[in-house]
Amino acid sequence: MKTKALFLIPALIITSCSSQLASSPASNSLSAKSDGASLNRKLTKKASMTMKSRSLKSSADKSIALVKTSHGHLHSSSMSENRYEATIKVHPTYLEPLLTQLESAGKVTHKHISSDDVTAQHRDLSAELKNKTALRARLRSLLAKATEVSDILKIEKELARLQTEIDQLSQRLNSLNSKVNLSTLTLTIKRDRIPGPLGLVTKSGGWVFDKLNYLN
């Protein structure tokens, strides 16, 4: 049983790696084309908008209200005397309509939208996770049948290593799914200051003073 168990572990790993290669983009390129490029695409969308406002607090409050009506939520936000910044999460469907609505909160100085196709990355992560999960099940079955202490220790060590890889893949896949399901909008509102009466007087006084010096 000892020799058989020790032989099966690398054999199972090789089989898993072979399955991953079979699921690679190169081997699946023909099937992907036949399925249609527009089907089951995984896209991540993000946007940024910068605007000016003479009433920073009012514009910030209005933007928050618009985010709520667009089924979005504030991921983070900060307010200073001259600047309001917010990171907004919203469903991709509502991203562009929200940007249009936010234009009413101030004077837009910058707006940008980008989209990335992560279909291949998502497919590869899903396939690798599936293969490693199947390998874990086979190793667990092998562990249940092992009787030699050395076999048990070797299988448990391999299972621990494999579980770490599975956890890491799961985190990466969950993160990617989160980016696909929720778009990120970075909003910046800057205070648009206008000179007050004192500023105008100062500027005017300076101009008069310069003229007097010139005449003298």
Secondary structure as GFF3:
##gff-version 3
##sequence-region A 1 216
A	DSSP	alpha_helix	2	22	.	.	.	ID=ss1
A	DSSP	alpha_helix	29	35	.	.	.	ID=ss2
A	DSSP	beta_strand	43	53	.	.	.	ID=ss3
A	DSSP	alpha_helix	56	69	.	.	.	ID=ss4
A	DSSP	beta_strand	73	79	.	.	.	ID=ss5
A	DSSP	beta_strand	83	90	.	.	.	ID=ss6
A	DSSP	alpha_helix	92	102	.	.	.	ID=ss7
A	DSSP	three_ten_helix	103	105	.	.	.	ID=ss8
A	DSSP	beta_strand	107	117	.	.	.	ID=ss9
A	DSSP	alpha_helix	119	145	.	.	.	ID=ss10
A	DSSP	alpha_helix	149	181	.	.	.	ID=ss11
A	DSSP	beta_strand	183	191	.	.	.	ID=ss12
A	DSSP	alpha_helix	197	215	.	.	.	ID=ss13
###
